[in-house]
Amino acid sequence: MRKLKHVVLLFLFILMAKSTYAINSWALFYRIHHLSQQTYQYEFVLRNEGPAPDAIRRWSISYSLIPEQWSNYSFLLPPGWRKRIYASGSISFYVPASHRGKRIYGKDVPGAEVVGSATFYWQFDLNGGPFPDEVSFLPERIYVSFQPVDIFGNDYGKGYRSKLGRVALIPEPSPVLLFGSALFVMTTFIILSKRFS
């Protein structure tokens, strides 16, 4: 009986830990595009991974490790989002109160305009600095702010900052995978065309 009690308590603890993580979890994926001889672009995809009703309203990158030579910053942001560059060494992206419907909502908020994820682009010139793949974005340098909302998308309670997240490079599709997919589509098309002819 005591062993069963311990197993139940352990299961409840794991369930609570998983649900706590899921409430305010996020993931940031990035990819590097080489646009011209000196110009590069980061593509960031920020995802709200929690099942609870909430919305990402702000996120920031601490860029203290980004070389000083990089210049001519320009950004392409999702509709309703703004940016702010601080002298302390961070870039912040946020949604003003007037555009709160553009925030990155969790999956349990019906009628939200942006559900699940949003894409941000940051373009810059190297200006003699190192290549962008030498810069790493670590989870401890990413700050994501959440706002709890009800099932209608209205704010309630206080917002909070979450560090429960992960950062990963978007993998490029493998040539073998692309070739295999093309081969599969062609084979399927030939079989179907023979069957219906």
N, CA, C and O of each residue as an XYZ file, in Angstrom:
788
protein
N       0.826     -1.194      0.000
C       0.000      0.000      0.000
C       0.876      1.266      0.000
O       0.573      2.243     -0.685
N       1.962      1.227      0.780
C       2.856      2.380      0.851
C       3.538      2.621     -0.490
O       3.715      3.765     -0.909
N       3.923      1.524     -1.168
C       4.556      1.661     -2.491
C       3.587      2.299     -3.490
O       3.977      3.158     -4.280
N       2.319      1.869     -3.447
C       1.311      2.429     -4.338
C       1.137      3.925     -4.079
O       0.975      4.715     -5.008
N       1.174      4.298     -2.795
C       1.035      5.703     -2.420
C       2.177      6.526     -2.996
O       1.965      7.628     -3.502
N       3.394      5.986     -2.918
C       4.570      6.675     -3.442
C       4.497      6.823     -4.956
O       4.872      7.860     -5.504
N       4.012      5.778     -5.632
C       3.880      5.818     -7.090
C       2.871      6.889     -7.499
O       3.115      7.647     -8.438
N       1.727      6.953     -6.789
C       0.698      7.955     -7.095
C       1.239      9.364     -6.871
O       1.015     10.253     -7.693
N       1.958      9.572     -5.750
C       2.540     10.889     -5.464
C       3.558     11.290     -6.517
O       3.600     12.443     -6.946
N       4.384     10.325     -6.933
C       5.383     10.601     -7.970
C       4.698     10.969     -9.283
O       5.115     11.903     -9.968
N       3.641     10.227     -9.630
C       2.903     10.507    -10.865
C       2.289     11.918    -10.827
O       2.353     12.649    -11.815
N       1.694     12.295     -9.683
C       1.106     13.621     -9.546
C       2.162     14.711     -9.646
O       1.921     15.763    -10.238
N       3.341     14.457     -9.064
C       4.431     15.430     -9.125
C       4.890     15.644    -10.568
O       5.094     16.779    -10.998
N       5.053     14.544    -11.315
C       5.462     14.638    -12.718
C       4.407     15.362    -13.535
O       4.726     16.195    -14.383
N       3.133     15.034    -13.271
C       2.032     15.675    -13.996
C       2.005     17.175    -13.730
O       1.801     17.967    -14.650
N       2.211     17.569    -12.473
C       2.237     18.983    -12.107
C       3.419     19.680    -12.761
O       3.283     20.799    -13.257
N       4.580     19.027    -12.765
C       5.774     19.620    -13.365
C       5.577     19.819    -14.862
O       5.954     20.853    -15.412
N       4.984     18.823    -15.517
C       4.769     18.922    -16.962
C       3.759     20.018    -17.283
O       3.949     20.785    -18.227
N       2.668     20.094    -16.485
C       1.668     21.106    -16.766
C       2.204     22.497    -16.473
O       1.866     23.447    -17.179
N       3.043     22.637    -15.435
C       3.646     23.936    -15.138
C       4.541     24.369    -16.285
O       4.532     25.535    -16.680
N       5.308     23.439    -16.817
C       6.186     23.761    -17.943
C       5.366     24.157    -19.162
O       5.727     25.074    -19.899
N       4.254     23.450    -19.364
C       3.466     23.686    -20.576
C       2.724     25.015    -20.535
O       2.442     25.597    -21.582
N       2.402     25.507    -19.324
C       1.613     26.726    -19.230
C       2.348     27.908    -19.853
O       1.743     28.694    -20.583
N       3.636     28.042    -19.577
C       4.339     29.231    -20.058
C       5.595     28.874    -20.836
O       6.612     29.559    -20.722
N       5.534     27.812    -21.621
C       6.710     27.400    -22.377
C       6.702     28.034    -23.764
O       5.645     28.362    -24.305
N       7.889     28.202    -24.329
C       8.048     28.812    -25.639
C       9.231     28.164    -26.333
O      10.049     27.492    -25.704
N       9.310     28.375    -27.636
C      10.451     27.892    -28.419
C      10.774     28.949    -29.459
O       9.876     29.524    -30.074
N      12.070     29.201    -29.654
C      12.516     30.158    -30.658
C      13.428     29.429    -31.630
O      14.461     28.883    -31.242
N      13.032     29.425    -32.904
C      13.830     28.800    -33.955
C      14.406     29.905    -34.839
O      13.730     30.892    -35.126
N      15.652     29.734    -35.267
C      16.229     30.762    -36.131
C      16.974     30.136    -37.300
O      17.443     28.999    -37.237
N      17.065     30.932    -38.383
C      17.751     30.510    -39.598
C      18.509     31.714    -40.137
O      18.060     32.849    -39.975
N      19.648     31.482    -40.773
C      20.474     32.555    -41.312
C      20.359     32.565    -42.826
O      20.562     31.537    -43.472
N      20.031     33.730    -43.402
C      19.955     33.890    -44.852
C      21.076     34.823    -45.299
O      21.272     35.886    -44.711
N      21.815     34.428    -46.343
C      22.842     35.288    -46.948
C      22.198     36.012    -48.115
O      21.934     35.405    -49.152
N      21.938     37.318    -47.957
C      21.186     38.068    -48.965
C      22.069     38.645    -50.058
O      21.688     38.651    -51.228
N      23.249     39.130    -49.683
C      24.184     39.686    -50.660
C      25.595     39.536    -50.103
O      25.809     38.820    -49.125
N      26.554     40.212    -50.729
C      27.957     40.022    -50.333
C      28.183     40.328    -48.861
O      28.880     39.576    -48.179
N      27.611     41.413    -48.358
C      27.833     41.825    -46.973
C      26.578     41.751    -46.102
O      26.657     41.958    -44.891
N      25.433     41.461    -46.697
C      24.166     41.534    -45.964
C      23.652     40.151    -45.594
O      23.598     39.242    -46.422
N      23.277     40.017    -44.329
C      22.718     38.771    -43.812
C      21.397     39.066    -43.124
O      21.087     40.205    -42.776
N      20.631     38.001    -42.942
C      19.337     38.149    -42.285
C      19.074     36.963    -41.370
O      19.226     35.807    -41.768
N      18.683     37.264    -40.152
C      18.188     36.231    -39.251
C      16.679     36.116    -39.421
O      15.975     37.123    -39.498
N      16.200     34.904    -39.479
C      14.763     34.629    -39.465
C      14.451     33.947    -38.144
O      14.970     32.867    -37.863
N      13.613     34.566    -37.339
C      13.230     34.010    -36.042
C      11.776     33.590    -36.081
O      10.917     34.352    -36.523
N      11.495     32.378    -35.621
C      10.115     31.911    -35.469
C       9.894     31.661    -33.983
O      10.476     30.743    -33.405
N       9.048     32.485    -33.370
C       8.749     32.346    -31.944
C       7.422     31.612    -31.798
O       6.419     31.974    -32.414
N       7.440     30.574    -30.972
C       6.253     29.732    -30.838
C       5.781     29.688    -29.389
O       6.579     29.522    -28.467
N       4.494     29.837    -29.207
C       3.871     29.676    -27.892
C       3.498     28.207    -27.754
O       2.606     27.729    -28.454
N       4.160     27.493    -26.873
C       3.977     26.041    -26.798
C       3.067     25.609    -25.661
O       2.838     24.414    -25.471
N       2.547     26.565    -24.905
C       1.714     26.179    -23.770
C       0.269     25.958    -24.164
O      -0.246     26.673    -25.024
N      -0.403     24.986    -23.559
C      -1.810     24.734    -23.880
C      -2.756     25.672    -23.131
O      -3.932     25.766    -23.481
N      -2.257     26.371    -22.102
C      -3.123     27.233    -21.306
C      -3.458     28.515    -22.060
O      -2.705     28.918    -22.948
N      -4.582     29.170    -21.723
C      -4.918     30.434    -22.374
C      -3.953     31.538    -21.936
O      -4.041     32.031    -20.811
N      -3.056     31.914    -22.800
C      -2.133     33.009    -22.534
C      -1.624     33.542    -23.871
O      -1.908     32.977    -24.927
N      -0.873     34.627    -23.809
C      -0.363     35.239    -25.036
C       1.031     35.780    -24.786
O       1.308     36.347    -23.729
N       1.912     35.603    -25.769
C       3.234     36.228    -25.707
C       3.066     37.670    -26.181
O       2.627     37.917    -27.304
N       3.416     38.605    -25.327
C       3.237     40.021    -25.665
C       4.550     40.740    -25.921
O       4.556     41.832    -26.490
N       5.684     40.133    -25.503
C       6.991     40.762    -25.676
C       8.072     39.697    -25.616
O       7.941     38.710    -24.893
N       9.149     39.901    -26.383
C      10.326     39.062    -26.209
C      11.563     39.878    -26.551
O      11.513     40.797    -27.369
N      12.660     39.532    -25.920
C      13.893     40.312    -26.071
C      15.079     39.388    -26.290
O      15.116     38.258    -25.803
N      16.051     39.905    -27.042
C      17.322     39.212    -27.248
C      18.421     40.066    -26.642
O      18.545     41.248    -26.964
N      19.211     39.474    -25.773
C      20.402     40.159    -25.284
C      21.505     39.950    -26.313
O      21.915     38.814    -26.550
N      21.992     41.024    -26.929
C      22.950     40.871    -28.025
C      24.334     41.396    -27.661
O      25.047     41.923    -28.515
N      24.709     41.252    -26.402
C      26.010     41.750    -25.956
C      27.170     41.047    -26.660
O      28.269     41.597    -26.744
N      26.933     39.833    -27.166
C      27.996     39.104    -27.862
C      28.017     39.392    -29.362
O      28.911     38.920    -30.065
N      27.063     40.147    -29.853
C      27.006     40.448    -31.281
C      28.035     41.533    -31.601
O      28.076     42.550    -30.909
N      28.856     41.348    -32.616
C      29.959     42.274    -32.898
C      29.506     43.710    -33.137
O      28.445     43.951    -33.712
N      30.313     44.646    -32.693
C      30.005     46.065    -32.859
C      30.050     46.492    -34.324
O      29.426     47.485    -34.699
N      30.792     45.742    -35.163
C      30.932     46.147    -36.573
C      29.620     46.033    -37.343
O      29.394     46.775    -38.299
N      28.754     45.106    -36.932
C      27.514     44.922    -37.680
C      26.725     46.221    -37.691
O      26.627     46.898    -36.668
N      26.160     46.573    -38.849
C      25.510     47.875    -38.971
C      24.273     47.790    -39.860
O      23.938     46.730    -40.387
N      23.597     48.944    -40.016
C      22.409     49.085    -40.876
C      21.322     48.079    -40.509
O      20.797     47.376    -41.372
N      20.993     48.018    -39.228
C      19.941     47.110    -38.783
C      18.607     47.501    -39.412
O      18.261     48.681    -39.467
N      17.867     46.509    -39.882
C      16.479     46.718    -40.302
C      15.685     45.473    -39.926
O      16.228     44.369    -39.870
N      14.416     45.661    -39.673
C      13.581     44.576    -39.173
C      12.286     44.486    -39.969
O      11.721     45.498    -40.384
N      11.830     43.257    -40.173
C      10.515     42.999    -40.749
C       9.746     42.212    -39.687
O      10.090     41.072    -39.376
N       8.704     42.834    -39.136
C       7.999     42.255    -37.996
C       6.578     41.868    -38.378
O       6.035     42.393    -39.350
N       5.968     40.955    -37.625
C       4.563     40.614    -37.876
C       3.675     41.847    -37.670
O       4.069     42.772    -36.958
N       2.499     41.875    -38.273
C       1.600     43.030    -38.121
C       1.316     43.327    -36.650
O       1.045     42.425    -35.857
N       1.383     44.617    -36.306
C       1.078     45.045    -34.943
C       2.258     45.045    -33.989
O       2.157     45.598    -32.894
N       3.381     44.435    -34.376
C       4.544     44.361    -33.493
C       5.463     45.562    -33.703
O       5.527     46.125    -34.795
N       6.170     45.945    -32.644
C       7.138     47.043    -32.665
C       8.478     46.538    -32.154
O       8.571     45.441    -31.603
N       9.524     47.355    -32.341
C      10.851     47.000    -31.841
C      11.416     48.152    -31.028
O      11.006     49.301    -31.186
N      12.361     47.830    -30.161
C      13.087     48.840    -29.412
C      14.508     48.326    -29.190
O      14.702     47.206    -28.717
N      15.497     49.148    -29.532
C      16.896     48.775    -29.334
C      17.440     49.573    -28.154
O      17.382     50.802    -28.147
N      17.963     48.874    -27.165
C      18.458     49.522    -25.957
C      19.980     49.638    -25.986
O      20.672     48.776    -26.527
N      20.489     50.723    -25.392
C      21.935     50.932    -25.322
C      22.603     49.886    -24.438
O      23.798     49.628    -24.580
N      21.842     49.281    -23.526
C      22.404     48.268    -22.623
C      22.774     46.986    -23.357
O      23.477     46.138    -22.806
N      22.310     46.839    -24.589
C      22.665     45.666    -25.374
C      21.556     44.653    -25.506
O      21.764     43.466    -25.255
N      20.374     45.106    -25.900
C      19.282     44.154    -26.154
C      18.321     44.747    -27.175
O      18.204     45.964    -27.318
N      17.640     43.857    -27.877
C      16.595     44.228    -28.822
C      15.297     43.648    -28.282
O      15.220     42.459    -27.974
N      14.284     44.486    -28.169
C      13.002     44.047    -27.637
C      11.926     44.180    -28.698
O      11.858     45.192    -29.395
N      11.087     43.167    -28.824
C       9.945     43.170    -29.735
C       8.678     43.076    -28.883
O       8.602     42.244    -27.980
N       7.689     43.918    -29.163
C       6.513     43.960    -28.302
C       5.283     44.368    -29.101
O       5.377     44.908    -30.204
N       4.117     44.088    -28.501
C       2.840     44.479    -29.095
C       2.227     45.563    -28.216
O       1.984     45.322    -27.033
N       1.969     46.761    -28.766
C       1.293     47.791    -27.968
C      -0.124     47.370    -27.610
O      -0.701     46.482    -28.238
N      -0.672     48.018    -26.596
C      -2.022     47.671    -26.129
C      -3.059     47.812    -27.240
O      -4.050     47.082    -27.267
N      -2.828     48.754    -28.158
C      -3.800     48.980    -29.235
C      -3.830     47.847    -30.255
O      -4.766     47.756    -31.050
N      -2.807     46.974    -30.242
C      -2.747     45.855    -31.193
C      -2.698     44.501    -30.469
O      -2.096     43.548    -30.965
N      -3.325     44.426    -29.312
C      -3.135     43.213    -28.509
C      -3.648     41.949    -29.200
O      -3.235     40.842    -28.857
N      -4.552     42.115    -30.176
C      -5.033     40.942    -30.905
C      -3.970     40.296    -31.766
O      -4.174     39.191    -32.271
N      -2.833     40.965    -31.946
C      -1.750     40.435    -32.778
C      -0.723     39.646    -31.971
O       0.271     39.177    -32.526
N      -0.949     39.500    -30.696
C       0.008     38.755    -29.873
C       0.005     37.280    -30.237
O      -0.886     36.811    -30.946
N       1.006     36.547    -29.749
C       1.126     35.120    -30.081
C       0.372     34.334    -29.011
O       0.890     34.087    -27.922
N      -0.841     33.951    -29.337
C      -1.721     33.303    -28.370
C      -1.460     31.799    -28.284
O      -0.961     31.174    -29.219
N      -1.815     31.253    -27.136
C      -1.777     29.807    -26.968
C      -2.918     29.149    -27.729
O      -3.781     29.828    -28.284
N      -2.913     27.844    -27.749
C      -3.867     27.118    -28.580
C      -5.295     27.157    -28.044
O      -6.242     26.914    -28.792
N      -5.460     27.461    -26.752
C      -6.793     27.410    -26.160
C      -7.505     28.753    -26.142
O      -8.431     28.955    -25.357
N      -7.075     29.682    -27.010
C      -7.739     30.990    -27.072
C      -8.471     31.077    -28.413
O      -7.835     31.332    -29.435
N      -9.794     30.871    -28.435
C     -10.520     30.882    -29.709
C     -10.580     32.283    -30.297
O     -10.664     33.268    -29.564
N     -10.538     32.368    -31.622
C     -10.714     33.643    -32.300
C      -9.491     34.531    -32.327
O      -9.575     35.657    -32.818
N      -8.343     34.069    -31.815
C      -7.136     34.895    -31.838
C      -6.616     35.011    -33.265
O      -6.695     34.058    -34.040
N      -6.087     36.176    -33.607
C      -5.590     36.391    -34.967
C      -4.275     35.652    -35.208
O      -4.040     35.122    -36.294
N      -3.427     35.623    -34.193
C      -2.150     34.919    -34.310
C      -2.183     33.776    -33.321
O      -2.248     34.005    -32.113
N      -2.139     32.565    -33.805
C      -2.189     31.403    -32.926
C      -0.920     30.594    -33.099
O      -0.561     30.211    -34.212
N      -0.256     30.340    -32.009
C       0.882     29.418    -32.050
C       2.225     30.042    -32.311
O       3.133     29.864    -31.499
N       2.411     30.783    -33.426
C       3.749     31.270    -33.743
C       3.688     32.527    -34.602
O       2.656     32.850    -35.190
N       4.817     33.225    -34.659
C       4.968     34.396    -35.521
C       6.423     34.475    -35.963
O       7.315     33.999    -35.260
N       6.668     35.080    -37.133
C       8.011     35.134    -37.713
C       8.524     36.574    -37.734
O       7.805     37.502    -38.106
N       9.784     36.735    -37.326
C      10.446     38.038    -37.271
C      11.740     37.956    -38.089
O      12.414     36.926    -38.090
N      12.081     39.050    -38.786
C      13.308     39.091    -39.579
C      14.189     40.256    -39.117
O      13.706     41.365    -38.890
N      15.473     39.986    -38.985
C      16.457     40.999    -38.584
C      17.565     40.994    -39.631
O      18.295     40.011    -39.759
N      17.692     42.089    -40.379
C      18.686     42.188    -41.456
C      19.801     43.154    -41.045
O      19.538     44.146    -40.366
N      21.035     42.872    -41.448
C      22.171     43.714    -41.079
C      23.327     43.493    -42.044
O      23.364     42.496    -42.765
N      24.272     44.433    -42.052
C      25.504     44.316    -42.837
C      26.647     43.897    -41.918
O      26.733     44.339    -40.773
N      27.522     43.038    -42.438
C      28.669     42.591    -41.631
C      29.616     43.748    -41.302
O      30.088     43.865    -40.171
N      29.889     44.593    -42.283
C      30.768     45.747    -42.086
C      32.132     45.339    -41.520
O      32.683     46.009    -40.646
N      32.658     44.237    -42.030
C      33.966     43.767    -41.581
C      33.935     42.880    -40.355
O      34.985     42.419    -39.908
N      32.774     42.632    -39.805
C      32.660     41.784    -38.618
C      32.629     40.312    -38.984
O      32.649     39.963    -40.165
N      32.580     39.450    -37.986
C      32.558     37.996    -38.242
C      31.216     37.555    -38.832
O      30.229     38.288    -38.778
N      31.200     36.350    -39.393
C      29.986     35.820    -39.994
C      28.951     35.517    -38.912
O      29.320     35.183    -37.786
N      27.666     35.628    -39.233
C      26.623     35.471    -38.216
C      26.530     34.083    -37.613
O      26.008     33.926    -36.510
N      27.029     33.066    -38.317
C      26.926     31.731    -37.714
C      27.861     31.560    -36.523
O      27.816     30.527    -35.854
N      28.702     32.546    -36.246
C      29.564     32.493    -35.069
C      28.856     33.015    -33.821
O      29.410     32.955    -32.724
N      27.650     33.521    -33.981
C      26.879     34.039    -32.855
C      25.876     32.977    -32.424
O      25.162     32.414    -33.253
N      25.827     32.710    -31.131
C      24.861     31.718    -30.641
C      23.811     32.417    -29.789
O      24.134     33.268    -28.961
N      22.556     32.051    -30.000
C      21.466     32.559    -29.174
C      21.158     31.485    -28.139
O      20.710     30.390    -28.481
N      21.397     31.801    -26.896
C      21.201     30.858    -25.809
C      19.909     31.186    -25.068
O      19.533     32.355    -24.980
N      19.220     30.170    -24.532
C      17.949     30.423    -23.836
C      18.060     31.464    -22.724
O      17.121     32.227    -22.497
N      19.209     31.504    -22.024
C      19.336     32.474    -20.925
C      19.472     33.907    -21.417
O      19.420     34.846    -20.622
N      19.650     34.081    -22.745
C      19.718     35.438    -23.299
C      18.418     35.836    -24.001
O      18.334     36.905    -24.606
N      17.408     34.970    -23.915
C      16.105     35.255    -24.510
C      15.100     35.450    -23.368
O      15.007     34.618    -22.466
N      14.360     36.542    -23.414
C      13.365     36.827    -22.382
C      11.999     36.935    -23.052
O      11.812     37.732    -23.971
N      11.055     36.138    -22.590
C       9.720     36.094    -23.189
C       8.686     36.444    -22.127
O       8.648     35.827    -21.063
N       7.846     37.438    -22.419
C       6.822     37.882    -21.466
C       5.446     37.390    -21.907
O       5.060     37.545    -23.066
N       4.713     36.795    -20.965
C       3.387     36.249    -21.212
C       2.327     37.093    -20.498
O       2.598     37.743    -19.489
N       1.121     37.062    -21.049
C      -0.040     37.665    -20.396
C      -1.139     36.616    -20.315
O      -1.590     36.129    -21.352
N      -1.585     36.252    -19.109
C      -2.728     35.332    -19.020
C      -3.983     35.980    -19.607
O      -4.222     37.173    -19.418
N      -4.775     35.190    -20.313
C      -6.032     35.680    -20.895
C      -7.128     34.653    -20.625
O      -6.855     33.484    -20.351
N      -8.381     35.122    -20.710
C      -9.487     34.182    -20.562
C      -9.804     33.557    -21.925
O      -9.110     33.824    -22.906
N     -10.844     32.732    -21.988
C     -11.135     32.008    -23.226
C     -11.609     32.940    -24.348
O     -11.695     32.537    -25.508
N     -11.918     34.199    -23.981
C     -12.337     35.172    -24.988
C     -11.182     36.068    -25.431
O     -11.368     36.958    -26.261
N      -9.988     35.836    -24.878
C      -8.827     36.625    -25.249
C      -8.638     37.885    -24.433
O      -7.746     38.681    -24.729
N      -9.476     38.091    -23.386
C      -9.343     39.279    -22.542
C      -8.291     39.051    -21.454
O      -8.206     37.964    -20.883
N      -7.493     40.084    -21.172
C      -6.448     39.980    -20.162
C      -7.044     39.782    -18.772
O      -8.104     40.317    -18.450
N      -6.335     38.998    -17.956
C      -6.667     38.951    -16.536
C      -5.384     38.634    -15.774
O      -4.500     37.948    -16.285
N      -5.296     39.136    -14.563
C      -4.109     38.867    -13.750
C      -2.880     39.609    -14.267
O      -2.952     40.399    -15.208
N      -1.760     39.330    -13.627
C      -0.500     39.985    -13.970
C       0.269     39.179    -15.003
O       0.229     37.949    -15.015
N       0.969     39.898    -15.867
C       1.854     39.229    -16.815
C       3.114     38.750    -16.107
O       3.399     39.169    -14.985
N       3.852     37.890    -16.750
C       5.075     37.353    -16.154
C       6.085     37.033    -17.245
O       5.729     36.873    -18.413
N       7.328     36.943    -16.855
C       8.412     36.606    -17.778
C       8.771     35.142    -17.601
O       8.899     34.654    -16.478
N       8.932     34.446    -18.716
C       9.224     33.015    -18.669
C      10.595     32.717    -19.248
O      10.967     33.230    -20.303
N      11.342     31.877    -18.536
C      12.614     31.383    -19.068
C      12.512     29.913    -19.456
O      13.504     29.293    -19.837
N      11.304     29.361    -19.356
C      11.116     27.961    -19.716
C      10.964     27.847    -21.222
O       9.850     27.776    -21.741
N      12.081     27.831    -21.912
C      12.030     27.787    -23.362
C      13.266     27.159    -23.953
O      14.190     26.773    -23.236
N      13.275     27.061    -25.271
C      14.420     26.471    -25.964
C      14.684     27.246    -27.246
O      13.779     27.842    -27.830
N      15.932     27.225    -27.664
C      16.358     27.906    -28.882
C      17.041     26.875    -29.769
O      17.879     26.103    -29.303
N      16.682     26.865    -31.043
C      17.269     25.874    -31.954
C      17.393     26.455    -33.354
O      16.592     27.296    -33.763
N      18.396     26.003    -34.075
C      18.582     26.377    -35.473
C      17.586     25.604    -36.315
O      17.439     24.393    -36.148
N      16.895     26.295    -37.223
C      15.954     25.613    -38.118
C      16.755     24.742    -39.074
O      17.571     25.271    -39.829
N      16.558     23.437    -39.072
C      17.348     22.578    -39.962
C      16.974     22.785    -41.416
O      15.795     22.883    -41.754
N      17.972     22.851    -42.269
C      17.719     22.931    -43.699
C      17.269     21.557    -44.201
O      17.786     20.544    -43.729
N      16.330     21.492    -45.134
C      15.901     20.183    -45.632
C      17.043     19.455    -46.330
O      17.777     20.039    -47.127
N      17.174     18.201    -46.022
C      18.250     17.398    -46.595
C      17.990     17.146    -48.086
O      16.851     16.885    -48.473
N      19.026     17.220    -48.921
C      18.853     16.912    -50.352
C      18.312     15.508    -50.588
O      17.534     15.279    -51.515
N      18.729     14.573    -49.744
C      18.239     13.194    -49.876
C      16.738     13.147    -49.602
O      15.988     12.460    -50.296
N      16.309     13.898    -48.565
C      14.889     13.938    -48.225
C      14.085     14.568    -49.355
O      13.014     14.077    -49.714
N      14.605     15.653    -49.911
C      13.910     16.309    -51.026
C      13.808     15.384    -52.238
O      12.760     15.296    -52.877
N      14.910     14.695    -52.546
C      14.911     13.766    -53.673
C      13.926     12.631    -53.437
O      13.179     12.250    -54.338
N      13.929     12.088    -52.209
C      13.014     11.000    -51.876
C      11.558     11.432    -51.977
O      10.715     10.678    -52.464
N      11.259     12.659    -51.513
C       9.887     13.163    -51.601
C       9.452     13.324    -53.057
O       8.337     12.958    -53.428
N      10.345     13.875    -53.869
C      10.027     14.056    -55.301
C       9.798     12.712    -55.970
O       8.876     12.566    -56.772
N      10.631     11.725    -55.646
C      10.496     10.386    -56.222
C       9.167      9.754    -55.828
O       8.503      9.117    -56.646
N       8.784      9.939    -54.553
C       7.517      9.393    -54.058
C       6.333     10.015    -54.805
O       5.414      9.307    -55.219
N       6.359     11.339    -54.974
C       5.268     12.042    -55.668
C       5.174     11.585    -57.118
O       4.077     11.354    -57.627
N       6.319     11.452    -57.788
C       6.319     11.020    -59.196
C       5.777      9.602    -59.334
O       4.979      9.318    -60.226
N       6.216      8.714    -58.443
C       5.762      7.320    -58.496
C       4.257      7.239    -58.278
O       3.555      6.519    -58.988
N       3.762      7.992    -57.280
C       2.323      8.007    -56.990
C       1.537      8.522    -58.188
O       0.487      7.978    -58.531
N       2.044      9.567    -58.817
C       1.364     10.158    -59.978
C       1.300      9.147    -61.137
O       0.265      9.024    -61.791
N       2.388      8.434    -61.387
C       2.424      7.447    -62.495
C       1.455      6.317    -62.214
O       0.728      5.893    -63.111
N       1.429      5.814    -60.970
C       0.525      4.713    -60.612
C      -0.929      5.126    -60.782
O      -1.730      4.390    -61.358
N      -1.268      6.329    -60.270
C      -2.654      6.807    -60.365
C      -3.067      7.062    -61.795
O      -4.197      6.765    -62.182
N      -2.151      7.615    -62.590
C      -2.509      7.902    -63.992
C      -2.741      6.625    -64.777
O      -3.589      6.592    -65.669
N      -1.982      5.549    -64.450
C      -2.192      4.262    -65.134
C      -3.507      3.631    -64.696
O      -4.209      3.006    -65.491
N      -3.828      3.807    -63.410
C      -5.038      3.175    -62.882
C      -6.312      3.803    -63.470
O      -7.285      3.103    -63.747
N      -6.292      5.131    -63.655
C      -7.483      5.820    -64.129
C      -7.497      6.045    -65.643
O      -8.411      6.686    -66.161
N      -6.490      5.520    -66.361
C      -6.489      5.676    -67.828
C      -7.062      4.460    -68.524
O      -7.133      4.428    -69.753
